[in-house]
Amino acid sequence: MNYRLLSSRHFAIVSVAFFVLFVIYRSDLQAKDSKTKSQKVSQIDFSKIPAKALKSFPADLKDNWDDTLPQTVKELQRFEEVTTKLAPLYRKATVGIQAGGGQGSGVVVSPQGHVLTAAHVVGEVGNKVTIVFSDGSRYFAKVVGIDESADAAIVRLESKGPFNFVPMARTRYAVSGRWVIAVGHPNGYQSDRLPVIRLGRVIAVTPKTVQTDCSLVGGDSGGSLFDLHGRLVGIHSRIGASNSINFHVPIQVYLRDWEELNAGYTPAEKKTKPVPKKAYVGIRGRNANKGGCLITEVTPDGPAKKAGLERGDILIQCDQKKINTFRQLVDYLKTKKPKDELKITVLRDDKKEILKVTLGETQ
């Protein structure tokens, strides 16, 4: 599938799809109160951050068209025009990150090569990773700081810049109900595909998390979340089984802890106990029409892929547990540990097949 172009037809389809989602979620998506919209940033010391890594926006931007649901074709066209205009900027600064045997995403926020990503993508301070830009160019980089409790990390490119980058906003961050664009490398960097762009809305905002309904998969972790005014408002963190439970690290976390995250350690006041590893099978899916779980995506090199599961399979049983819905599958997996072996029964071409899956681990 070619992600290089976003046609008018496709964009209209996406927008209409999110219209339906909005109708379902609109009671939850309304802006909660004026406090969220005027988030205070007095605790952030901007003097510690490179000047070119910051961008000022009007304190009172009255044209909040991206807070509302498009009602006309003209309004839909505005979404398309803005997204098409900003897409090249987003893509040039969003990078693939290869760390050990895993892959994730990140975003370059300064010409000197500061890369924001998720802590679970890059591991420990001092680790060496490879940064891959959208044009295929590769550079070595070093993890200079992490905050495990917030899942935030900063990686520094070791080559001399300047690099393509997108600055962080000094004000006006994520707001509930606002349209946003998620950018990343789903399933890892691929040489024949640019960073993938997906449209969604902010569902909820807390000081530590931004929740959206943007469609994300493995490999997107660490990627960038922008609003439609070009503000970088978050970094992809936890990717859920359902579109509506994807979480992002607010950009304020990186701004507030910039000095500490560049000093090679996790801020002491935020240290927490190690997060236990969770079992995962490496699929995404939805309820099948006649019961069971329809597998809509299989993660490359994941446990399910290695066991032989395929997109289009209908999962109907795990061990002795009958599976009627995708939620039942998720709940059953929560009772398992990494390296546990499951006996999974699927329907493929109306025939039953039994496959053995050894569960992987994730945070």
C-alpha positions in Angstrom: 0.0 0.0 0.0 1.4 3.4 -1.0 1.3 5.9 1.9 3.1 8.7 0.0 -0.1 10.3 -1.2 -3.3 11.1 0.6 -6.0 11.6 -2.1 -9.0 13.7 -1.7 -11.3 10.7 -1.8 -9.3 8.9 0.9 -9.2 11.9 3.1 -12.9 12.4 2.8 -13.5 8.8 3.7 -11.2 9.1 6.8 -13.0 12.3 7.8 -16.4 10.8 7.5 -15.3 7.8 9.5 -14.2 10.0 12.3 -17.5 11.8 12.1 -19.1 8.5 13.1 -16.6 8.1 15.9 -17.3 11.5 17.1 -21.0 10.9 17.3 -20.3 7.8 19.5 -17.8 9.6 21.7 -18.9 13.2 21.6 -20.2 13.1 25.2 -16.7 12.3 26.3 -14.9 14.5 23.8 -16.3 17.9 24.7 -13.7 20.2 26.1 -13.8 19.6 29.8 -13.1 23.1 31.2 -11.1 26.2 30.7 -8.3 24.9 33.0 -7.3 22.4 30.4 -7.3 24.9 27.6 -5.1 27.4 29.5 -2.5 24.9 30.9 0.0 26.7 33.1 3.7 26.5 32.1 5.2 28.6 34.8 7.2 25.6 36.1 9.0 25.2 32.8 12.4 26.8 32.4 12.6 27.5 28.7 16.1 29.0 29.1 17.6 25.5 29.3 16.2 24.5 26.0 17.8 25.3 22.6 16.1 28.3 21.1 15.5 26.7 17.8 13.8 23.7 19.5 11.0 26.0 20.6 8.2 27.7 18.7 5.9 30.4 19.9 2.2 30.4 19.1 -0.4 33.1 19.8 -1.5 33.0 23.5 -5.1 33.4 22.4 -5.6 31.6 19.1 -9.2 32.4 18.4 -9.5 30.3 15.2 -10.1 27.0 17.0 -11.6 25.3 13.9 -9.9 22.1 14.8 -11.9 21.8 18.1 -15.1 21.3 16.2 -16.7 18.7 14.0 -16.6 19.5 10.3 -20.2 20.1 9.0 -19.7 20.9 5.4 -17.6 19.8 2.4 -15.7 23.1 2.6 -14.7 22.3 6.2 -13.6 18.8 5.2 -11.5 20.3 2.5 -9.8 22.6 5.0 -8.7 19.5 7.0 -7.3 18.0 3.8 -5.5 21.2 2.8 -3.9 21.7 6.3 -2.9 18.1 6.6 -1.4 18.0 3.1 0.5 21.2 3.8 2.0 20.0 7.1 2.6 16.4 6.2 6.1 16.9 4.6 7.3 18.7 7.8 5.9 16.0 10.1 7.5 13.2 8.0 10.9 14.8 7.6 11.3 15.1 11.4 9.7 11.7 12.4 12.3 9.0 12.4 12.6 5.2 12.8 14.6 4.0 15.8 16.3 0.6 15.8 17.4 -0.5 19.3 18.8 -4.0 19.6 16.2 -6.3 18.0 13.3 -3.9 18.4 12.0 -1.0 16.4 10.1 2.2 17.3 9.7 5.8 16.3 10.9 9.2 17.4 10.8 12.9 16.4 13.8 15.3 16.0 13.1 18.6 17.7 16.3 20.5 17.2 18.9 21.0 14.4 21.5 19.7 16.9 19.8 16.3 16.8 17.7 16.0 20.0 15.2 13.1 19.4 12.2 12.6 21.6 10.9 9.1 22.0 9.4 6.7 24.5 11.6 5.2 27.2 10.5 1.6 26.6 11.7 1.9 22.9 15.3 2.7 23.8 16.0 1.1 27.2 18.7 2.4 29.4 20.8 5.6 29.4 23.9 5.1 27.4 22.4 2.6 25.0 23.4 3.0 21.3 20.6 3.1 18.8 20.3 3.7 15.0 18.1 6.6 13.8 16.6 6.3 10.3 15.2 9.3 8.5 12.4 9.1 5.9 15.0 9.4 3.1 16.7 6.3 4.3 19.8 8.0 5.8 21.0 6.4 9.0 22.9 7.8 12.0 24.1 6.5 15.3 22.7 8.0 18.4 23.0 7.7 22.2 20.3 7.6 24.9 21.0 10.6 27.1 18.2 10.4 29.5 15.0 8.6 30.4 12.0 9.0 32.7 10.6 5.5 33.1 7.5 6.6 35.1 6.4 8.9 32.3 7.8 6.6 29.5 9.8 9.6 28.2 13.3 9.6 26.7 15.7 11.8 24.8 18.2 10.4 22.3 21.0 12.5 20.9 22.3 12.1 17.4 26.1 11.7 17.4 26.8 13.1 13.9 27.1 16.8 13.3 23.9 18.5 12.1 22.0 20.4 11.2 19.2 17.8 11.0 15.6 18.1 9.8 13.5 18.9 12.8 10.2 20.3 14.1 10.2 22.6 17.1 8.2 22.1 20.3 5.4 24.5 21.2 5.9 26.8 24.2 2.2 27.1 24.9 -1.2 25.7 24.0 -0.9 21.9 24.3 -3.3 19.0 23.9 -7.0 19.7 24.6 -9.8 17.2 24.9 -11.9 17.0 21.7 -9.2 18.5 19.4 -8.3 16.9 16.2 -4.7 15.6 16.0 -2.4 13.7 13.6 -0.3 10.7 14.7 2.9 10.0 12.8 5.1 7.0 13.0 6.5 3.8 11.5 3.9 1.1 12.2 5.6 -2.3 12.4 8.9 -0.5 12.1 10.7 1.5 9.4 10.2 0.3 5.9 12.3 1.7 3.0 9.5 1.8 0.5 7.1 3.8 2.7 7.2 7.2 4.3 6.1 7.7 8.0 2.4 7.0 8.1 -0.1 9.7 9.0 -3.4 9.0 10.8 -6.1 11.4 11.9 -7.9 11.2 15.3 -9.1 13.2 18.3 -8.0 13.8 21.8 -10.3 11.9 24.2 -8.8 12.9 27.6 -5.9 14.9 29.0 -4.1 14.5 32.4 -0.8 16.0 33.5 0.9 12.7 32.7 -1.0 11.4 29.7 -2.9 12.3 26.5 -5.4 9.7 25.3 -6.5 9.6 21.7 -8.4 7.4 19.3 -5.6 7.6 16.6 -5.1 4.1 15.1 -1.6 2.9 16.3 0.3 -0.4 16.2 3.6 -1.8 17.3 6.5 0.3 15.9 4.6 3.6 16.3 5.8 3.9 19.9 7.9 7.0 20.4 6.4 8.6 17.3 4.9 12.1 17.2 1.5 13.6 17.9 0.7 17.0 16.3 -2.3 19.2 16.3 -3.6 20.9 13.1 -1.7 24.1 13.8 1.6 22.4 13.7 2.2 22.0 17.4 4.0 18.9 18.7 1.7 17.9 21.6 2.8 14.4 22.5 4.9 11.3 22.0 3.2 7.8 21.5 3.6 5.7 24.6 1.1 2.9 25.3 -0.7 1.3 22.4 -3.9 -0.5 23.4 -5.9 -3.3 21.9 -8.6 -0.9 21.0 -8.1 2.4 19.1 -9.7 4.4 21.9 -7.1 3.4 24.5 -3.9 4.7 23.0 -1.8 7.0 25.3 0.8 9.6 24.6 3.4 11.4 26.8 2.4 15.1 26.9 5.1 17.4 25.4 5.1 19.3 28.7 6.9 16.4 30.3 9.9 16.9 28.0 9.9 20.6 28.4 9.7 20.5 32.2 12.4 17.9 32.6 14.6 18.9 29.6 17.7 19.6 31.7 17.4 16.3 33.7 16.6 14.2 30.6 19.7 15.6 28.9 21.9 15.0 32.0 21.9 11.2 31.8 19.5 10.2 34.5 15.8 9.8 35.4 14.6 12.6 37.6 14.8 11.2 41.2 11.3 12.3 42.3 9.8 10.3 39.4 11.5 7.0 39.9 9.2 4.0 40.4 9.4 0.3 40.8 10.2 -1.6 37.7 7.0 -2.2 35.6 6.3 -6.0 35.4 6.4 -7.5 31.9 3.1 -8.5 30.3 2.4 -11.3 27.9 1.4 -10.5 24.4 0.5 -12.5 21.3 1.0 -9.9 18.6 -2.4 -9.5 16.9 -5.1 -6.8 16.5 -8.7 -7.7 15.9 -12.4 -7.1 16.4 -15.5 -9.1 17.1 -16.4 -11.5 14.3 -19.9 -11.4 13.0 -20.9 -14.9 14.1 -18.8 -15.0 17.3 -15.1 -15.2 17.9 -12.3 -12.7 17.2 -11.5 -11.7 13.7 -7.8 -11.2 13.3 -7.3 -7.9 11.4 -3.5 -7.6 11.8 -0.6 -9.8 12.7 2.6 -8.2 14.0 5.6 -9.1 11.9 8.0 -11.4 13.8 5.6 -11.5 16.7 4.5 -14.7 18.6 1.3 -15.1 16.5 3.2 -14.7 13.2 5.8 -17.2 14.2 3.0 -19.7 15.2 1.3 -19.4 11.8 -1.7 -17.1 12.6 -2.9 -15.1 9.6 -5.0 -12.0 9.0 -8.5 -13.1 8.4 -8.4 -16.1 10.8 -11.2 -16.2 13.3 -9.9 -17.1 16.8 -12.6 -19.1 18.6 -10.7 -20.8 21.5 -7.6 -20.4 23.7 -6.7 -23.6 25.5 -10.1 -24.6 27.0 -11.5 -21.1 27.0 -14.1 -20.3 24.4 -13.6 -16.9 22.8 -16.7 -15.0 21.7 -15.4 -11.5 21.7 -12.1 -9.6 21.3 -12.5 -8.4 24.9 -12.6 -12.0 26.2 -9.3 -12.6 24.4 -7.7 -9.6 26.0 -9.0 -10.6 29.5 -7.7 -14.2 29.0 -4.3 -13.0 28.0 -4.1 -10.9 31.1 -4.0 -14.1 33.1 -0.9 -15.4 31.3 2.8 -14.7 31.6 5.5 -14.2 29.0 6.8 -17.5 27.6 3.5 -19.3 28.5 2.3 -21.6 25.7 -1.2 -21.3 24.4 -3.2 -23.7 22.3 -5.2 -21.5 19.9 -8.1 -22.7 17.8 -8.9 -20.7 14.7 -11.3 -20.9 11.8 -9.6 -20.6 8.4 -11.6 -21.1 5.2 -14.3 -22.6 7.4 -11.9 -25.3 8.8 -10.6 -25.5 12.3 -6.9 -25.3 12.9 -5.1 -25.6 16.2 -1.8 -23.6 16.6 0.6 -23.4 19.5 1.7 -19.9 20.4 4.5 -19.1 22.8 3.7 -15.6 24.3 6.2 -12.8 24.0 6.7 -10.0 26.5 6.0 -6.3 26.6 5.5 -3.5 29.1 
